[in-house]
Structures are given as C-alpha cells and as structure tokens.
Amino acid sequence: MTAGAPPPVLEAVDVGYGYSGPTPVQALDGLSLEVKDGEFVALLGPVGSGKTTLLRIFAGFLRPARGRVRCSGASVDGPGWQRGYVLQEEAVFPWMTVRGNLEFGLLAKGMGPDERRKVSDELLELIGLTAFADAHPKELSTGMSKMVEVARVLATDPSILLLDEPFGALDAHTRQRMQDALARLWAQRRKTVLFVTHDAEEALYLADRVVVLSPRPGRVKARFTVDLPRPRSFESRFSPEFLALKRQVWEATGLDAG
Amino acid sequence: MMTWTKARRAVIALVALTAVYVLAAEIGHGRLPERLWLGAHYVDNVKLLPTWRQLTEEGAFLIESNILVDSVVVSTRRVTLGLLLGSVAGILLGLLTGAASRLEALADPWVAFFRFTPALALLPLFVVWFGYGESSKILLIAANVAVVTFLGAHQGVRGVSRVYLDAAASLGAEGWLRFRKVVLPAAFPSIFSSLRVAAGLAWVTIVVAELVNAQMPSLGYLLALSGAYPRTPTMMIALATIGALVLVFDLLALLLYAWGTRWMERAA
C-alpha cells in the first residue's frame, strides 16, 4: 500500500474459520481480501467455499479463529447497523408492514416518527413499492421482499453493504430486474458493497471486481477486475469483453471441467 | 368468503348430528328397556335416549326454574376468571424463561412434573388450601391453563428463527426493543395456539371439578345430580350446554389466534 492512500473499508487478513461439531468443517483458511471505499466487490464461489462465513465474520456474528478482520480501520465487535447485512435467508419481518420493516433500524436508533416516515417514503419510492407501504410481506413476491430487505438496511445509511446471495432464490427474469434495481441503488448511494453469489454472470454484471473462492476450505483462488462501462445494460451481458471475462471466471471456478 | 363456507358447513354438521340423534330417539322410543339394574337396585322409568319432546319439556323446566341459566353463569364465570389468571401468569412466566436461558434449566423439571399431572390430582390439595368456594376451582383452572400457556410462550420465544434475531441485531436493535418488536410477535403463533388449547382444557377442568366437588348451581352439579336419579334428559341438556359453551370459547380463541397471526401466510 502506498503512503497516504486511504485504508480499505473492508479488510480480511489471513482469516481462518472452522465449525466444530460432529463433522468439523474448515470453512475458511488463510483468506485475505480488501474492499476499497465505494467499491462493489462480488465474492464468487461454489457451495461450501465459506462465502457466507466470511460475510458473517464481517457482519460481526462470527469471530475469525485465525487472522484479523477490520472495517473502516476498526476491528469488528459484534453486529451493528454500520454494516448493512442482508441475510441469505428470507429475513423480512412478516409481522410488520413494509413501512414498519423499512423504519425498524431507525426506530432502533431512536429516530422520531416524522423523520422515520420521511426516510421510509423515500426508500419506498426508490424500490417502487409505495403502493405496498402498509401491506404485510405476505402480499409481496419473493423479489419484492428481498428488495425490502435491501432497502431496510439502507435506511440507517450505513457506508457498507454485505449482501448474501440476495437474488439466489429468484427466477432468471426477476433476478435480472433485481440486479438492475440494485445497480441503480448503488449508483445513487455509492456504498461499499461485498456481494456474495454463486452466479458468475451476476457477479460480472454488478461488480467492479470479482473474487473467486476455492472449494472448502475457502481461500482466494483468482481475482478479476471488471472494466466494463456503467451503467451496464442487457446488451452489456453479450459484449465480447463480458463474454471473455465470463469464460475466464468460469475456468477459474473450475466449471470448464464440467 | 372462505370463512362463511366453513361456518355454514359447521352448522350443517351440527344440525345433522342433532337430526340423527332425534331420529334414533324416536325409533328407540317404546322399544328400549326402561327398567335398569344399577348395581344395587332396579330403577324404573329410565329413558336411555330421551326424545325431542322429552328434551324440550325438560329444557323448558330447567330454563323457567333458572337452574340452567344460573349454572351457565357460574361455570362460565369460573372458566373465564381461571383462563385470564392462568394465561397471564403462564404467558409472562414462559416469556421470561424463554428469553433468559439460565431460567430455562430451572423451569424445565417443574414443567415436566406438572405437564402430565392430571388436573384433578391437585383438587384435594386446592380444596384444603383454598376451601370449597370459588377460589379453589378458579385456581385449579388457572393452574392447568398456566402450564399449557407457559409451554406455548416458552417454546414460542425459544423457537424464534435465528434469521430474525440476526436481522434485528444487524439493524442495531437490542434488548427490550428487539424483544417487543421481533421476539414477541414471532412467538405469537405459538402463544395463541396454546391459548386455544387452554380454553378447551379450562372447560374439561371445571366440569370435572364441579362433578367431584358438586355445589349448586353449576353445570357439573347439574350432571352429578341428573346422574343420581338418573334423569337422562337433564344430562343430555347439560352435555349439550357444555358442548355449546366449549364451542363458543373455542371460536373466541380461534378469532384471537387469527388476530394475533393476521400477518401470517395461510393455506387457503
């Protein structure tokens, strides 16, 4: 690192983590990763490569057994709103309305009802769900619910977003629409994003950099810089540069071997 | 719309059940034996299946003499008070032990002990402690209701998905706010379904308690008295009344459950 350069917003150095239990599993081993301010990094890897483990370490739910993890230069002691974490599972609160979900983080911060409403109105418009403000999540589709979860962590305006396969459960069509929505959100709000996925195309479409993890135990296998112009569109997915990168990424993940 | 279809079917089923009984009683009228050996002596004029006419005559008498209404009022009052007392105590305790894992280990053996202890096993003790009056019966119901709702609340809190807790923690919610806005509503389905079980159990408890410790007026006493003669029309009317009250309480509990879980996705 050259002198004077700002420190990375997310930094993992030689991180190792294992799960004990009847079948002990070494999830991560000697993993190092940096995400710079405002950067969108996709973490790509097969099932069991420790992607979720790494994200949960950054989110503050797990402590690395080895190595160290820092966020904005400080160590991570437990979960907090400063890192907006969207879980892989569906975690929208079904007993709250859409607005209630969006305002929950602000409520935790002790913000008054009028201010909360202002923020939630803005977020509802951002994700195009103004008409569903007072609906319960059971009335939403899976894609809409996921968008509520993303918007919910945006409410408290964290500088970092940790997204764990947010669109993993969606059909291809919805997935693309959600990717575009996320790309727009990111362009507007310029967060530092660490995005976990097992879909190479999704990683390339969204990210500035793609980090490929090896199967268990997870460590960095390859890194790619995605130098495609933004905003990216449907056409970008078929540009020669995109396809060439996709091929390289697939080869790095070992998909070429079938 | 769905609810009306269901309600209509329930009414049809009840009417059909009554019709089958009335028909059977008519067929049996004059054909069934009316002189019975009841262990020690013969009893004459026993109606094994009272006919509709006998039932309505007896019903008219029980209503005009205020016996039935008084019994319903007394028994319903006991059940309602016992339910309120027991569920408040049970739910509060269950929430507490569910939220504090150190208390859980303390509560476990007590729950296991009382869970399968028959309600009536406690009755002699409760009579000694609280006398023959209202309090022993109300408290007996409360004790049974408390065990059921305690389990419902305890397991409800314990069973809250890690996903919701993690999401809440990530959004910066801790302590009381997290409990009130996340843990409690997530435990509602379990709490309210235990309340529904408790509503039924409260009636089982009171009728049996009133049978054993029979005092006028009460539905249990009405049953005990009609068994002593034996006077089957009174029995049938007492049974139908208890059944109707259980149905009403179950319906109320169901409405409460539906309200508490209105955000849940339901199979149609």
Interface residues (C-beta under 8 A of the other chain):
Chain A: A59 F61 G78 P79 G80 W81 R83 G84 Y85 L87 E89 E90 A91 F93 P94 W95 M96 F104 G105 L107 A108 K109 H136 P137 K138 E149 R152 V153 T156
Chain B: V163 Y164 D166 A167 A168 A169 S170 L171 G172 A173 E174 L177 K181 V182 P185 A186 F188 R262 W263 M264 E265
